[in-house]
Structure formats: C-alpha cells, structure tokens
Amino acid sequence: MSFKIVEQAPARLNRSELAVPGSQPQLFEKAAKSSADVIFLDLEDAVAPDDKVQARKNVIEALRDIDWGTKTMSVRINGLDTHFMYRDVVDVIEQGGERLDLIMIPKVGTPEDVYAVDMLVTQCEAAVGRKKRIGFEMIIETALGMQNVHAISAASKRNESLHFGVADYAASTKAKTTNIGGANPAYSILTDKDEKGGRDVHWGDMWHYAIARMVVAARANGLRPVDGPFGDFGDADGYKAAGGRANVLGCEGKWAIHPSQVALANEIFSPAEAEVKKAERIMEAMAQAQKEGKGAVSLDGRLIDLASIRQAEVLLAKARQISGAR
C-alpha cells in the first residue's frame, strides 16, 4: 500500500439518485415517499429560464416543510457561467434550513470552479451559523471537466461524489449520438468472416472510457462515482444493462430521471444474496488459512488471498449499509 492514506467521503448510500425538477413542486411529496437513496432538486437543466426564480422558492420551501425521511438531499444549482448560480447558493443555504446535505455543481471544468463554490458556501454557512457542513456532488459533463477530473476530485474537502453527465459530455466532445446514455450501433466491431463468409456485429460501450476514467479519479480521492442519466425511461432492460456496466466498473449508483428507474438502480447496485454468501465464505476461509500460517488458500477451485479479503470486506460493508438503511 502507498504511504498516502486516502480520506474517504462520508459513507452515504448512493445506489439511486432521483432527479426532481424544482419547477414541479407537485412531484416533491411523491419523491419523498420513493425508495431513492438520494434526491436532487434541480434548478438547472430541468427548469426553463423564466421559471428559475420560482423554482428556487419551491425548493427552499420543500427543504423546510416536507418530511424527506432519512434520504440524502441535494440541490443542483445553475452553472457558474450564469447569473442564477450565486443566488441559488445564497438563498438555499440562508433560507432552506439544515435539511440540505449536498450541493450538486454542474459542468465542472476546473478545480477553480469547485473552489469558487466552496468559498461562497463557506461564507453562507458562517453567516447563518449552520451546524451541518454541506458536501459537493460534481458533474463531469464536458471535455474540459474530463481532462481535469483528477484535479477536480481533489479540489475541496467538501467533495463527496463525481457524476457522469453523458448528454452534455456527448455534446461537448461532439460524439455522434442522439440518445442519452444508450448504445450506438455505429460503435461496433465486425468479427472475421466465418467459413460461409458471415460476420457477426458486436456493439461496444462508447461511454466505457469516460466512466472508467471518472471512477479512477473518484476512488483515488475517496469519492463516490455515480453514473448519470439514461434517457429512455421506458426501456428498463436498457437501463439495467447500462447500470450493470457502470456497476462492474466501480460506480456506486446511477441517476433515476423517472420514478420507475429507482427500483432498478437499487437492485443493480445492491449485492446479490449469492455474492454476500460467497464473500462471507471467503472471510471464513482466509481466517482459517491465517490460523494455519497461510497467506493464500483455495476456495471452490480458485486462489484467494489478502486481496480477496479486501474485495469481500467492501462487498460486506455495502450489504451492512443497505441493511441498516431499511
């Protein structure tokens, strides 16, 4: 292990993150009763320019008046390049009470963007004597943000999670796609011809590199990596496939832009019972091996060692976290 110890962000469940437009207060109570781990009340992309001010008032009132239970609550502010951003931060913190847990910063391009929001949040917290420190969620959704993702991850002690904003990222990189988070048949490979001259087509995941890079930056800085939206909320199988790939790469969870996606995300990012049992068997086998003075042992015909213990510990910790939240 490196001598540098990575400080971990607060251990919040982040399997499902439900997006709720701040301009649609009729959805707030339904969101509060959902099974989402995290809810972000949106003041940015889901709100038309003429509705920004009223949406901010709606969000402030909702934070103060609605019983959100044990959910982690976040507000997505407007971009630093707009005149809405500073008022989003000031008004929500000064008028919204203590219920807010996180601020989601969109289109983060440089570590200085995070520093700027940190400065403003710190001043607002001090002004109202806030007791609970607000954390940051940062959306990586531009080429500039992806280029600087490692520096962004380390830019503030408030940082808790990185999110992949696939739609704006596609626009920023001029990727040839017309959907949000789905596959593209043009991103595929052909097998060599078989004996009859036939060839198979295998679709690839055009977002693999971006998500993998974001995961590395997040984990290297103790943050939670979270996959972003999947636009076709009528395609449950497509959502599960996208979430499954992100889960394999190390993401903690995925956005839900429709309530129907919440249960899917919770299922995808919860360890299966068989996985938990296997992890428990690994711990038992390694405990016995250590008693016998062995550093590795065979289990079900496969080698397990100290690295296997670390993998099992991570999985069991997540299982306990989920169990404790029920």
FITOR-747446 format. One record per residue (C-alpha): x, y, z; residue number from 1; residue in three letters. Coordinates in Angstrom, 3 decimals. Each point is the difference from the previous one (the first is absolute). Example, Ala and Ser with C-alpha at 12.3 -4.5 7.8 and 13.67 -1.06 7.14 Angstrom:
<pt px="12.300" py="-4.500" pz="7.800" num="1" residuo="ALA"/>
<pt px="1.370" py="3.440" pz="-0.660" num="2" residuo="SER"/>
END
This chain:
<pt px="0.000" py="0.000" pz="0.000" num="1" residuo="MET"/>
<pt px="1.047" py="3.575" pz="-0.583" num="2" residuo="SER"/>
<pt px="1.073" py="2.032" pz="3.020" num="3" residuo="PHE"/>
<pt px="-2.707" py="2.508" pz="-0.992" num="4" residuo="LYS"/>
<pt px="-3.312" py="-0.857" pz="1.614" num="5" residuo="ILE"/>
<pt px="-3.016" py="1.035" pz="-2.056" num="6" residuo="VAL"/>
<pt px="-2.599" py="1.776" pz="2.126" num="7" residuo="GLU"/>
<pt px="-3.453" py="-1.377" pz="-0.774" num="8" residuo="GLN"/>
<pt px="-3.084" py="2.133" pz="-0.562" num="9" residuo="ALA"/>
<pt px="-2.941" py="-0.555" pz="2.365" num="10" residuo="PRO"/>
<pt px="-1.421" py="-3.495" pz="-0.504" num="11" residuo="ALA"/>
<pt px="-3.398" py="0.797" pz="-1.490" num="12" residuo="ARG"/>
<pt px="-2.121" py="-2.472" pz="-1.927" num="13" residuo="LEU"/>
<pt px="0.021" py="1.224" pz="-3.589" num="14" residuo="ASN"/>
<pt px="-1.526" py="-2.846" pz="-2.005" num="15" residuo="ARG"/>
<pt px="-2.824" py="2.090" pz="-1.437" num="16" residuo="SER"/>
<pt px="-0.017" py="3.766" pz="-0.443" num="17" residuo="GLU"/>
<pt px="-3.399" py="1.349" pz="-0.991" num="18" residuo="LEU"/>
<pt px="-0.167" py="3.232" pz="-1.979" num="19" residuo="ALA"/>
<pt px="-2.984" py="2.239" pz="0.794" num="20" residuo="VAL"/>
<pt px="-0.551" py="3.314" pz="-1.853" num="21" residuo="PRO"/>
<pt px="-0.265" py="2.919" pz="2.383" num="22" residuo="GLY"/>
<pt px="-2.703" py="1.473" pz="-2.207" num="23" residuo="SER"/>
<pt px="-2.352" py="-2.951" pz="0.651" num="24" residuo="GLN"/>
<pt px="-0.788" py="0.093" pz="3.736" num="25" residuo="PRO"/>
<pt px="-2.887" py="-2.448" pz="-0.522" num="26" residuo="GLN"/>
<pt px="2.698" py="-2.696" pz="-0.341" num="27" residuo="LEU"/>
<pt px="1.760" py="0.721" pz="3.296" num="28" residuo="PHE"/>
<pt px="-2.214" py="-2.046" pz="2.322" num="29" residuo="GLU"/>
<pt px="0.123" py="-2.987" pz="-2.363" num="30" residuo="LYS"/>
<pt px="3.782" py="0.207" pz="-0.073" num="31" residuo="ALA"/>
<pt px="0.127" py="0.144" pz="3.797" num="32" residuo="ALA"/>
<pt px="-2.004" py="-3.239" pz="0.171" num="33" residuo="LYS"/>
<pt px="2.162" py="-1.764" pz="-2.596" num="34" residuo="SER"/>
<pt px="2.737" py="-2.513" pz="0.769" num="35" residuo="SER"/>
<pt px="2.748" py="2.224" pz="-1.447" num="36" residuo="ALA"/>
<pt px="3.176" py="0.267" pz="2.062" num="37" residuo="ASP"/>
<pt px="0.714" py="3.556" pz="-1.164" num="38" residuo="VAL"/>
<pt px="-2.302" py="2.668" pz="-1.415" num="39" residuo="ILE"/>
<pt px="1.262" py="3.029" pz="-1.832" num="40" residuo="PHE"/>
<pt px="-2.372" py="2.889" pz="-0.470" num="41" residuo="LEU"/>
<pt px="0.979" py="1.501" pz="-3.317" num="42" residuo="ASP"/>
<pt px="0.369" py="3.723" pz="-0.682" num="43" residuo="LEU"/>
<pt px="2.027" py="-0.453" pz="-3.186" num="44" residuo="GLU"/>
<pt px="-0.767" py="-1.887" pz="-3.221" num="45" residuo="ASP"/>
<pt px="-3.504" py="-1.186" pz="0.935" num="46" residuo="ALA"/>
<pt px="-1.170" py="3.570" pz="0.677" num="47" residuo="VAL"/>
<pt px="-0.787" py="2.559" pz="-2.717" num="48" residuo="ALA"/>
<pt px="1.721" py="3.407" pz="0.354" num="49" residuo="PRO"/>
<pt px="-3.260" py="1.800" pz="0.763" num="50" residuo="ASP"/>
<pt px="-0.730" py="-2.476" pz="2.816" num="51" residuo="ASP"/>
<pt px="3.370" py="0.148" pz="1.769" num="52" residuo="LYS"/>
<pt px="-0.962" py="2.450" pz="2.738" num="53" residuo="VAL"/>
<pt px="-3.249" py="-1.758" pz="0.896" num="54" residuo="GLN"/>
<pt px="1.729" py="-3.404" pz="-0.099" num="55" residuo="ALA"/>
<pt px="2.541" py="1.251" pz="2.534" num="56" residuo="ARG"/>
<pt px="-2.833" py="1.120" pz="2.286" num="57" residuo="LYS"/>
<pt px="-1.689" py="-3.391" pz="-0.426" num="58" residuo="ASN"/>
<pt px="3.172" py="-1.848" pz="0.975" num="59" residuo="VAL"/>
<pt px="0.593" py="2.158" pz="3.074" num="60" residuo="ILE"/>
<pt px="-3.563" py="-0.580" pz="1.175" num="61" residuo="GLU"/>
<pt px="0.272" py="-3.740" pz="-0.664" num="62" residuo="ALA"/>
<pt px="3.220" py="-0.340" pz="1.992" num="63" residuo="LEU"/>
<pt px="-1.636" py="1.677" pz="2.956" num="64" residuo="ARG"/>
<pt px="-3.507" py="-1.488" pz="-0.104" num="65" residuo="ASP"/>
<pt px="0.112" py="-3.521" pz="-1.482" num="66" residuo="ILE"/>
<pt px="0.936" py="-3.064" pz="2.018" num="67" residuo="ASP"/>
<pt px="2.774" py="-1.553" pz="-2.072" num="68" residuo="TRP"/>
<pt px="0.629" py="-2.759" pz="2.508" num="69" residuo="GLY"/>
<pt px="3.561" py="-1.274" pz="0.034" num="70" residuo="THR"/>
<pt px="0.697" py="0.814" pz="-3.644" num="71" residuo="LYS"/>
<pt px="3.102" py="1.912" pz="-0.972" num="72" residuo="THR"/>
<pt px="-1.151" py="3.331" pz="-1.436" num="73" residuo="MET"/>
<pt px="1.834" py="1.901" pz="-2.711" num="74" residuo="SER"/>
<pt px="-0.698" py="3.072" pz="-2.115" num="75" residuo="VAL"/>
<pt px="1.443" py="0.407" pz="-3.476" num="76" residuo="ARG"/>
<pt px="0.892" py="3.655" pz="-0.409" num="77" residuo="ILE"/>
<pt px="0.350" py="1.806" pz="-3.295" num="78" residuo="ASN"/>
<pt px="3.347" py="0.237" pz="-1.756" num="79" residuo="GLY"/>
<pt px="2.770" py="2.368" pz="1.026" num="80" residuo="LEU"/>
<pt px="-0.378" py="1.723" pz="-3.368" num="81" residuo="ASP"/>
<pt px="-3.547" py="1.164" pz="0.857" num="82" residuo="THR"/>
<pt px="-1.301" py="2.803" pz="2.198" num="83" residuo="HIS"/>
<pt px="-2.300" py="-2.471" pz="1.779" num="84" residuo="PHE"/>
<pt px="2.757" py="-1.938" pz="1.751" num="85" residuo="MET"/>
<pt px="0.978" py="2.323" pz="2.847" num="86" residuo="TYR"/>
<pt px="-3.603" py="0.610" pz="0.990" num="87" residuo="ARG"/>
<pt px="-0.690" py="-3.745" pz="-0.086" num="88" residuo="ASP"/>
<pt px="2.772" py="-0.560" pz="2.542" num="89" residuo="VAL"/>
<pt px="-0.726" py="2.991" pz="2.222" num="90" residuo="VAL"/>
<pt px="-3.776" py="-0.353" pz="0.165" num="91" residuo="ASP"/>
<pt px="-0.120" py="-3.780" pz="0.381" num="92" residuo="VAL"/>
<pt px="2.542" py="-0.016" pz="2.845" num="93" residuo="ILE"/>
<pt px="-1.251" py="3.108" pz="1.782" num="94" residuo="GLU"/>
<pt px="-3.719" py="-0.818" pz="-0.326" num="95" residuo="GLN"/>
<pt px="-0.169" py="-3.769" pz="-0.441" num="96" residuo="GLY"/>
<pt px="0.854" py="-1.099" pz="3.524" num="97" residuo="GLY"/>
<pt px="2.231" py="-2.889" pz="1.041" num="98" residuo="GLU"/>
<pt px="-1.574" py="-2.772" pz="-2.081" num="99" residuo="ARG"/>
<pt px="2.256" py="0.477" pz="-3.035" num="100" residuo="LEU"/>
<pt px="2.878" py="-2.490" pz="-0.134" num="101" residuo="ASP"/>
<pt px="1.630" py="0.628" pz="-3.379" num="102" residuo="LEU"/>
<pt px="0.349" py="2.516" pz="-2.791" num="103" residuo="ILE"/>
<pt px="0.344" py="-1.379" pz="-3.512" num="104" residuo="MET"/>
<pt px="2.286" py="2.109" pz="-2.205" num="105" residuo="ILE"/>
<pt px="-0.666" py="-0.411" pz="-3.735" num="106" residuo="PRO"/>
<pt px="2.531" py="0.129" pz="-2.822" num="107" residuo="LYS"/>
<pt px="3.051" py="0.203" pz="2.239" num="108" residuo="VAL"/>
<pt px="2.943" py="0.786" pz="-2.265" num="109" residuo="GLY"/>
<pt px="2.885" py="0.894" pz="2.303" num="110" residuo="THR"/>
<pt px="0.895" py="-0.317" pz="3.684" num="111" residuo="PRO"/>
<pt px="-0.408" py="3.761" pz="0.249" num="112" residuo="GLU"/>
<pt px="-3.731" py="-0.462" pz="-0.705" num="113" residuo="ASP"/>
<pt px="-0.270" py="-2.132" pz="3.127" num="114" residuo="VAL"/>
<pt px="2.073" py="2.498" pz="1.991" num="115" residuo="TYR"/>
<pt px="-2.355" py="2.822" pz="-0.992" num="116" residuo="ALA"/>
<pt px="-3.106" py="-1.851" pz="1.182" num="117" residuo="VAL"/>
<pt px="1.816" py="-1.131" pz="3.149" num="118" residuo="ASP"/>
<pt px="0.828" py="3.590" pz="0.893" num="119" residuo="MET"/>
<pt px="-3.606" py="1.128" pz="-0.452" num="120" residuo="LEU"/>
<pt px="-1.440" py="-2.958" pz="1.911" num="121" residuo="VAL"/>
<pt px="2.455" py="0.502" pz="2.857" num="122" residuo="THR"/>
<pt px="-0.986" py="3.649" pz="0.326" num="123" residuo="GLN"/>
<pt px="-3.713" py="-0.833" pz="-0.044" num="124" residuo="CYS"/>
<pt px="0.389" py="-2.754" pz="2.604" num="125" residuo="GLU"/>
<pt px="1.877" py="2.366" pz="2.294" num="126" residuo="ALA"/>
<pt px="-2.566" py="2.756" pz="-0.493" num="127" residuo="ALA"/>
<pt px="-2.913" py="-2.169" pz="1.165" num="128" residuo="VAL"/>
<pt px="1.955" py="-2.033" pz="2.548" num="129" residuo="GLY"/>
<pt px="-0.736" py="-3.234" pz="-1.806" num="130" residuo="ARG"/>
<pt px="0.793" py="-3.096" pz="2.070" num="131" residuo="LYS"/>
<pt px="0.269" py="-2.621" pz="-2.770" num="132" residuo="LYS"/>
<pt px="2.659" py="0.426" pz="-2.689" num="133" residuo="ARG"/>
<pt px="-1.271" py="-0.239" pz="-3.566" num="134" residuo="ILE"/>
<pt px="1.745" py="-2.435" pz="-2.318" num="135" residuo="GLY"/>
<pt px="0.518" py="0.267" pz="-3.754" num="136" residuo="PHE"/>
<pt px="-1.123" py="-2.175" pz="-2.876" num="137" residuo="GLU"/>
<pt px="1.746" py="0.904" pz="-3.247" num="138" residuo="MET"/>
<pt px="-1.185" py="-0.851" pz="-3.476" num="139" residuo="ILE"/>
<pt px="2.700" py="-0.780" pz="-2.555" num="140" residuo="ILE"/>
<pt px="-1.766" py="0.822" pz="-3.248" num="141" residuo="GLU"/>
<pt px="2.465" py="1.868" pz="-2.197" num="142" residuo="THR"/>
<pt px="3.279" py="-0.801" pz="-1.701" num="143" residuo="ALA"/>
<pt px="1.663" py="2.592" pz="2.235" num="144" residuo="LEU"/>
<pt px="-1.390" py="-1.649" pz="3.115" num="145" residuo="GLY"/>
<pt px="1.160" py="-3.433" pz="-1.093" num="146" residuo="MET"/>
<pt px="3.459" py="1.362" pz="-0.771" num="147" residuo="GLN"/>
<pt px="0.215" py="1.449" pz="3.525" num="148" residuo="ASN"/>
<pt px="-1.971" py="-2.696" pz="1.828" num="149" residuo="VAL"/>
<pt px="2.840" py="-0.974" pz="2.343" num="150" residuo="HIS"/>
<pt px="0.706" py="3.574" pz="1.105" num="151" residuo="ALA"/>
<pt px="-3.742" py="0.650" pz="0.380" num="152" residuo="ILE"/>
<pt px="-0.349" py="-3.046" pz="2.241" num="153" residuo="SER"/>
<pt px="2.603" py="1.381" pz="2.407" num="154" residuo="ALA"/>
<pt px="-1.128" py="3.633" pz="-0.105" num="155" residuo="ALA"/>
<pt px="-1.986" py="0.162" pz="3.262" num="156" residuo="SER"/>
<pt px="-0.500" py="-1.844" pz="3.265" num="157" residuo="LYS"/>
<pt px="-3.715" py="0.335" pz="-0.710" num="158" residuo="ARG"/>
<pt px="0.223" py="-2.285" pz="-3.042" num="159" residuo="ASN"/>
<pt px="-2.015" py="-3.193" pz="0.358" num="160" residuo="GLU"/>
<pt px="-0.876" py="-1.332" pz="-3.435" num="161" residuo="SER"/>
<pt px="0.643" py="0.220" pz="-3.733" num="162" residuo="LEU"/>
<pt px="-2.830" py="-0.479" pz="-2.508" num="163" residuo="HIS"/>
<pt px="0.215" py="-0.709" pz="-3.715" num="164" residuo="PHE"/>
<pt px="-2.220" py="2.416" pz="-1.931" num="165" residuo="GLY"/>
<pt px="-0.203" py="-1.983" pz="-3.201" num="166" residuo="VAL"/>
<pt px="-2.221" py="2.301" pz="-2.087" num="167" residuo="ALA"/>
<pt px="2.012" py="3.200" pz="0.368" num="168" residuo="ASP"/>
<pt px="3.218" py="-2.016" pz="-0.184" num="169" residuo="TYR"/>
<pt px="-1.104" py="-1.360" pz="-3.369" num="170" residuo="ALA"/>
<pt px="-0.749" py="3.529" pz="-1.200" num="171" residuo="ALA"/>
<pt px="3.321" py="1.310" pz="1.325" num="172" residuo="SER"/>
<pt px="2.036" py="-2.711" pz="-1.703" num="173" residuo="THR"/>
<pt px="-2.184" py="0.156" pz="-3.141" num="174" residuo="LYS"/>
<pt px="-0.746" py="-3.697" pz="0.358" num="175" residuo="ALA"/>
<pt px="-2.290" py="-1.405" pz="-2.663" num="176" residuo="LYS"/>
<pt px="-3.000" py="-0.991" pz="2.058" num="177" residuo="THR"/>
<pt px="-3.589" py="1.126" pz="0.335" num="178" residuo="THR"/>
<pt px="-1.025" py="-1.734" pz="3.222" num="179" residuo="ASN"/>
<pt px="0.863" py="0.458" pz="3.661" num="180" residuo="ILE"/>
<pt px="2.190" py="-2.722" pz="1.428" num="181" residuo="GLY"/>
<pt px="-0.951" py="-2.736" pz="-2.426" num="182" residuo="GLY"/>
<pt px="1.958" py="-2.015" pz="-2.512" num="183" residuo="ALA"/>
<pt px="0.749" py="0.938" pz="-3.601" num="184" residuo="ASN"/>
<pt px="0.034" py="-2.709" pz="-2.706" num="185" residuo="PRO"/>
<pt px="2.761" py="1.873" pz="-1.809" num="186" residuo="ALA"/>
<pt px="2.324" py="-0.637" pz="2.944" num="187" residuo="TYR"/>
<pt px="0.541" py="-3.642" pz="-0.842" num="188" residuo="SER"/>
<pt px="2.501" py="-2.464" pz="-1.374" num="189" residuo="ILE"/>
<pt px="-0.286" py="-2.744" pz="-2.590" num="190" residuo="LEU"/>
<pt px="1.355" py="-3.478" pz="0.534" num="191" residuo="THR"/>
<pt px="2.094" py="-1.620" pz="-2.687" num="192" residuo="ASP"/>
<pt px="-1.948" py="-1.879" pz="-2.651" num="193" residuo="LYS"/>
<pt px="-0.950" py="-3.537" pz="0.841" num="194" residuo="ASP"/>
<pt px="0.206" py="-2.905" pz="-2.430" num="195" residuo="GLU"/>
<pt px="-3.174" py="1.153" pz="-1.722" num="196" residuo="LYS"/>
<pt px="1.081" py="3.624" pz="-0.178" num="197" residuo="GLY"/>
<pt px="-2.278" py="1.116" pz="2.808" num="198" residuo="GLY"/>
<pt px="1.059" py="2.580" pz="2.566" num="199" residuo="ARG"/>
<pt px="-1.454" py="0.841" pz="3.407" num="200" residuo="ASP"/>
<pt px="-0.482" py="3.553" pz="1.270" num="201" residuo="VAL"/>
<pt px="0.882" py="0.748" pz="3.637" num="202" residuo="HIS"/>
<pt px="-1.168" py="3.298" pz="1.419" num="203" residuo="TRP"/>
<pt px="2.417" py="1.763" pz="2.320" num="204" residuo="GLY"/>
<pt px="-0.490" py="2.388" pz="2.915" num="205" residuo="ASP"/>
<pt px="0.991" py="3.441" pz="-1.263" num="206" residuo="MET"/>
<pt px="-0.044" py="1.361" pz="3.580" num="207" residuo="TRP"/>
<pt px="2.392" py="-2.575" pz="1.445" num="208" residuo="HIS"/>
<pt px="3.107" py="2.200" pz="-0.038" num="209" residuo="TYR"/>
<pt px="-1.714" py="3.038" pz="1.494" num="210" residuo="ALA"/>
<pt px="-1.632" py="-1.906" pz="2.857" num="211" residuo="ILE"/>
<pt px="3.142" py="-2.020" pz="0.734" num="212" residuo="ALA"/>
<pt px="2.107" py="3.164" pz="0.146" num="213" residuo="ARG"/>
<pt px="-2.494" py="1.689" pz="2.291" num="214" residuo="MET"/>
<pt px="-0.078" py="-3.046" pz="2.299" num="215" residuo="VAL"/>
<pt px="3.788" py="0.017" pz="0.349" num="216" residuo="VAL"/>
<pt px="0.047" py="3.713" pz="0.847" num="217" residuo="ALA"/>
<pt px="-2.800" py="-0.412" pz="2.515" num="218" residuo="ALA"/>
<pt px="1.440" py="-3.031" pz="1.770" num="219" residuo="ARG"/>
<pt px="3.503" py="1.473" pz="0.087" num="220" residuo="ALA"/>
<pt px="-1.449" py="2.899" pz="1.983" num="221" residuo="ASN"/>
<pt px="-2.464" py="-1.896" pz="2.191" num="222" residuo="GLY"/>
<pt px="-3.093" py="1.127" pz="-1.914" num="223" residuo="LEU"/>
<pt px="-3.088" py="-1.885" pz="-1.180" num="224" residuo="ARG"/>
<pt px="-0.213" py="-0.432" pz="-3.796" num="225" residuo="PRO"/>
<pt px="-3.587" py="0.098" pz="-1.280" num="226" residuo="VAL"/>
<pt px="-1.244" py="-0.711" pz="-3.511" num="227" residuo="ASP"/>
<pt px="-2.316" py="2.589" pz="-1.487" num="228" residuo="GLY"/>
<pt px="-3.319" py="-0.061" pz="-1.859" num="229" residuo="PRO"/>
<pt px="-1.492" py="-2.526" pz="-2.386" num="230" residuo="PHE"/>
<pt px="-2.472" py="1.881" pz="-2.135" num="231" residuo="GLY"/>
<pt px="-2.337" py="-2.740" pz="-1.187" num="232" residuo="ASP"/>
<pt px="-1.890" py="-0.577" pz="3.248" num="233" residuo="PHE"/>
<pt px="-2.287" py="-2.459" pz="-1.782" num="234" residuo="GLY"/>
<pt px="2.927" py="-2.354" pz="-0.668" num="235" residuo="ASP"/>
<pt px="0.580" py="-1.772" pz="3.302" num="236" residuo="ALA"/>
<pt px="2.304" py="-2.581" pz="-1.559" num="237" residuo="ASP"/>
<pt px="2.153" py="2.689" pz="-1.582" num="238" residuo="GLY"/>
<pt px="0.231" py="1.827" pz="3.335" num="239" residuo="TYR"/>
<pt px="0.987" py="-3.189" pz="1.798" num="240" residuo="LYS"/>
<pt px="2.650" py="-0.766" pz="-2.602" num="241" residuo="ALA"/>
<pt px="1.512" py="3.497" pz="0.264" num="242" residuo="ALA"/>
<pt px="-0.135" py="-0.085" pz="3.789" num="243" residuo="GLY"/>
<pt px="1.509" py="-3.458" pz="0.063" num="244" residuo="GLY"/>
<pt px="3.002" py="1.133" pz="-2.038" num="245" residuo="ARG"/>
<pt px="0.514" py="3.004" pz="2.285" num="246" residuo="ALA"/>
<pt px="-0.287" py="-2.256" pz="3.046" num="247" residuo="ASN"/>
<pt px="2.652" py="-2.356" pz="-1.344" num="248" residuo="VAL"/>
<pt px="2.337" py="2.955" pz="-0.564" num="249" residuo="LEU"/>
<pt px="-0.403" py="1.122" pz="3.627" num="250" residuo="GLY"/>
<pt px="-2.846" py="2.528" pz="0.074" num="251" residuo="CYS"/>
<pt px="-2.043" py="0.273" pz="3.197" num="252" residuo="GLU"/>
<pt px="-3.288" py="0.691" pz="-1.735" num="253" residuo="GLY"/>
<pt px="-1.859" py="1.658" pz="-2.845" num="254" residuo="LYS"/>
<pt px="-2.394" py="2.861" pz="-0.590" num="255" residuo="TRP"/>
<pt px="-3.720" py="-0.563" pz="-0.297" num="256" residuo="ALA"/>
<pt px="-1.702" py="2.589" pz="-2.190" num="257" residuo="ILE"/>
<pt px="-3.330" py="-1.794" pz="0.461" num="258" residuo="HIS"/>
<pt px="-1.384" py="-1.644" pz="3.150" num="259" residuo="PRO"/>
<pt px="-0.138" py="-3.363" pz="-1.798" num="260" residuo="SER"/>
<pt px="3.801" py="-0.026" pz="-0.180" num="261" residuo="GLN"/>
<pt px="0.503" py="0.236" pz="3.779" num="262" residuo="VAL"/>
<pt px="-0.761" py="-3.644" pz="0.748" num="263" residuo="ALA"/>
<pt px="2.157" py="-1.082" pz="-2.937" num="264" residuo="LEU"/>
<pt px="2.988" py="1.954" pz="1.309" num="265" residuo="ALA"/>
<pt px="-0.457" py="-1.315" pz="3.532" num="266" residuo="ASN"/>
<pt px="-0.037" py="-3.538" pz="-1.343" num="267" residuo="GLU"/>
<pt px="3.028" py="0.439" pz="-2.261" num="268" residuo="ILE"/>
<pt px="2.210" py="1.576" pz="2.627" num="269" residuo="PHE"/>
<pt px="-0.957" py="-2.277" pz="2.910" num="270" residuo="SER"/>
<pt px="2.121" py="-3.129" pz="0.483" num="271" residuo="PRO"/>
<pt px="-1.882" py="-3.163" pz="-0.890" num="272" residuo="ALA"/>
<pt px="-0.591" py="-2.523" pz="2.781" num="273" residuo="GLU"/>
<pt px="2.299" py="-2.492" pz="-1.715" num="274" residuo="ALA"/>
<pt px="2.784" py="2.597" pz="-0.132" num="275" residuo="GLU"/>
<pt px="-0.384" py="0.751" pz="3.704" num="276" residuo="VAL"/>
<pt px="0.150" py="-3.676" pz="0.900" num="277" residuo="LYS"/>
<pt px="3.096" py="-0.496" pz="-2.133" num="278" residuo="LYS"/>
<pt px="1.686" py="2.983" pz="1.654" num="279" residuo="ALA"/>
<pt px="-0.804" py="-1.456" pz="3.416" num="280" residuo="GLU"/>
<pt px="1.528" py="-3.338" pz="-1.047" num="281" residuo="ARG"/>
<pt px="3.131" py="1.822" pz="-1.207" num="282" residuo="ILE"/>
<pt px="0.373" py="1.678" pz="3.383" num="283" residuo="MET"/>
<pt px="-0.461" py="-3.311" pz="1.788" num="284" residuo="GLU"/>
<pt px="2.483" py="-1.812" pz="-2.249" num="285" residuo="ALA"/>
<pt px="2.644" py="2.685" pz="0.379" num="286" residuo="MET"/>
<pt px="-0.456" py="0.115" pz="3.774" num="287" residuo="ALA"/>
<pt px="0.677" py="-3.734" pz="0.102" num="288" residuo="GLN"/>
<pt px="2.982" py="0.374" pz="-2.339" num="289" residuo="ALA"/>
<pt px="1.542" py="2.655" pz="2.236" num="290" residuo="GLN"/>
<pt px="-0.397" py="-2.281" pz="3.015" num="291" residuo="LYS"/>
<pt px="1.986" py="-2.574" pz="-1.971" num="292" residuo="GLU"/>
<pt px="2.673" py="2.545" pz="-0.918" num="293" residuo="GLY"/>
<pt px="-1.020" py="0.212" pz="-3.652" num="294" residuo="LYS"/>
<pt px="-0.282" py="3.201" pz="-2.048" num="295" residuo="GLY"/>
<pt px="-2.181" py="-1.570" pz="-2.673" num="296" residuo="ALA"/>
<pt px="-2.386" py="-2.922" pz="-0.315" num="297" residuo="VAL"/>
<pt px="-2.188" py="-1.687" pz="-2.588" num="298" residuo="SER"/>
<pt px="-3.778" py="0.470" pz="0.064" num="299" residuo="LEU"/>
<pt px="-2.229" py="-1.678" pz="-2.584" num="300" residuo="ASP"/>
<pt px="3.047" py="-0.705" pz="-2.109" num="301" residuo="GLY"/>
<pt px="1.185" py="3.626" pz="-0.037" num="302" residuo="ARG"/>
<pt px="2.831" py="1.756" pz="1.771" num="303" residuo="LEU"/>
<pt px="-0.954" py="2.546" pz="2.649" num="304" residuo="ILE"/>
<pt px="2.423" py="2.202" pz="1.923" num="305" residuo="ASP"/>
<pt px="0.158" py="3.275" pz="1.900" num="306" residuo="LEU"/>
<pt px="-1.288" py="1.886" pz="-3.050" num="307" residuo="ALA"/>
<pt px="-3.036" py="-2.293" pz="0.087" num="308" residuo="SER"/>
<pt px="-0.623" py="1.064" pz="3.601" num="309" residuo="ILE"/>
<pt px="0.002" py="3.669" pz="-0.989" num="310" residuo="ARG"/>
<pt px="-2.492" py="-0.673" pz="-2.808" num="311" residuo="GLN"/>
<pt px="-2.234" py="-2.003" pz="2.334" num="312" residuo="ALA"/>
<pt px="0.169" py="2.682" pz="2.695" num="313" residuo="GLU"/>
<pt px="-1.174" py="2.658" pz="-2.458" num="314" residuo="VAL"/>
<pt px="-2.958" py="-2.108" pz="-1.078" num="315" residuo="LEU"/>
<pt px="-1.002" py="-0.932" pz="3.546" num="316" residuo="LEU"/>
<pt px="0.266" py="3.617" pz="1.136" num="317" residuo="ALA"/>
<pt px="-2.413" py="1.041" pz="-2.755" num="318" residuo="LYS"/>
<pt px="-2.395" py="-2.776" pz="0.968" num="319" residuo="ALA"/>
<pt px="0.047" py="1.147" pz="3.639" num="320" residuo="ARG"/>
<pt px="-0.520" py="3.611" pz="-1.062" num="321" residuo="GLN"/>
<pt px="-3.063" py="-0.942" pz="-2.047" num="322" residuo="ILE"/>
<pt px="-1.377" py="-2.176" pz="2.774" num="323" residuo="SER"/>
<pt px="0.412" py="2.803" pz="2.520" num="324" residuo="GLY"/>
<pt px="-1.927" py="2.435" pz="-2.230" num="325" residuo="ALA"/>
<pt px="-3.086" py="-2.218" pz="-0.217" num="326" residuo="ARG"/>
END
